[in-house]
Amino acid sequence: MAIESAFRDANEQIQAKADELGFGVQASPYLCECEDGGCTDVIGLTRLEYEEVRAHPKRFVMVSGHQETDSRLVLEAPRFTVIEKTGEEGELVEARDPRAP
């Protein structure tokens, strides 16, 4: 759980830099938010795709095939997968959401 949240925090910084550089609708590179702390895979996402994931504090974006079986599959797209943490783990990652009020 801490690994995914750390990758999510890093991706928030990447998005802020993409905004600063004016990437607009162009895809930006984001880190895979899977549970593997050694994962270095990168996913190209548009601002809209990234914001759709971030709109839900329990959701994470990752390279397809990196999801754990204990998470709910939300979307499996050709370039990426979106999962949602459930139960106690879902509550913990929601509490760590950098966009939480």
C-alpha positions as CSV (number, residue, x, y, z in Angstrom):
1,M,0.0,0.0,0.0
2,A,2.8,2.5,0.8
3,I,4.5,1.7,-2.5
4,E,1.4,2.6,-4.6
5,S,0.9,5.8,-2.6
6,A,4.6,6.8,-3.0
7,F,4.3,6.3,-6.8
8,R,1.0,8.3,-6.8
9,D,2.8,11.1,-5.0
10,A,5.6,11.1,-7.6
11,N,3.0,11.2,-10.4
12,E,1.4,14.2,-8.8
13,Q,4.7,16.0,-9.1
14,I,5.1,14.8,-12.7
15,Q,1.7,16.2,-13.5
16,A,2.5,19.6,-11.9
17,K,5.7,19.8,-14.0
18,A,3.7,18.8,-17.2
19,D,1.3,21.6,-16.4
20,E,4.1,24.0,-15.9
21,L,5.7,23.1,-19.2
22,G,2.3,23.4,-21.0
23,F,2.0,19.8,-22.2
24,G,-1.7,20.3,-22.7
25,V,-3.3,17.3,-24.4
26,Q,0.0,15.7,-25.2
27,A,0.7,12.5,-23.3
28,S,3.1,12.7,-20.4
29,P,5.2,9.9,-18.8
30,Y,3.9,8.6,-15.5
31,L,5.3,5.9,-13.2
32,C,3.5,2.6,-12.9
33,E,1.7,2.7,-9.5
34,C,1.9,-1.1,-8.9
35,E,3.0,-2.8,-5.6
36,D,6.5,-3.7,-6.9
37,G,8.8,-1.1,-5.3
38,G,11.4,-2.0,-8.0
39,C,9.1,-1.4,-10.9
40,T,10.5,1.3,-13.3
41,D,7.9,1.0,-16.0
42,V,6.5,4.2,-17.5
43,I,3.0,4.8,-18.9
44,G,2.1,7.6,-21.3
45,L,-1.1,9.2,-20.2
46,T,-3.0,12.3,-21.3
47,R,-4.0,14.8,-18.7
48,L,-7.6,13.6,-19.1
49,E,-6.7,10.0,-18.5
50,Y,-4.6,10.9,-15.5
51,E,-7.3,13.1,-14.0
52,E,-9.9,10.3,-14.5
53,V,-7.8,8.0,-12.3
54,R,-7.0,10.8,-9.7
55,A,-10.7,11.6,-9.4
56,H,-11.0,8.5,-7.2
57,P,-8.6,8.4,-4.2
58,K,-8.6,4.6,-4.1
59,R,-7.6,4.1,-7.7
60,F,-4.2,3.6,-9.2
61,V,-2.9,3.3,-12.8
62,M,-0.4,0.7,-13.8
63,V,1.1,-1.2,-16.7
64,S,-1.3,-4.0,-17.7
65,G,-0.5,-7.2,-16.0
66,H,1.0,-5.5,-12.9
67,Q,-2.3,-5.6,-10.9
68,E,-2.6,-7.8,-7.8
69,T,-5.6,-10.1,-7.5
70,D,-6.8,-8.5,-4.3
71,S,-7.6,-5.2,-6.1
72,R,-10.8,-4.5,-8.1
73,L,-10.1,-4.1,-11.8
74,V,-11.7,-0.8,-13.0
75,L,-10.4,-0.5,-16.5
76,E,-8.1,-2.5,-18.8
77,A,-7.0,-0.4,-21.7
78,P,-4.4,-1.2,-24.3
79,R,-1.8,1.0,-22.7
80,F,-2.6,0.8,-19.0
81,T,-4.8,-0.7,-16.3
82,V,-6.7,1.1,-13.5
83,I,-7.4,-0.8,-10.2
84,E,-9.2,0.2,-7.1
85,K,-8.1,-0.8,-3.6
86,T,-10.9,-2.1,-1.4
87,G,-11.5,-2.8,2.3
88,E,-9.0,-1.6,4.9
89,E,-6.3,-1.1,2.3
90,G,-8.7,1.1,0.3
91,E,-9.3,3.2,3.4
92,L,-5.6,3.6,4.1
93,V,-4.7,4.8,0.5
94,E,-7.7,7.1,0.5
95,A,-6.4,8.7,3.7
96,R,-3.0,9.2,2.0
97,D,-4.4,10.8,-1.1
98,P,-2.4,14.0,-1.8
99,R,-5.5,15.7,-3.1
100,A,-7.6,15.0,0.0
101,P,-8.9,18.1,1.7
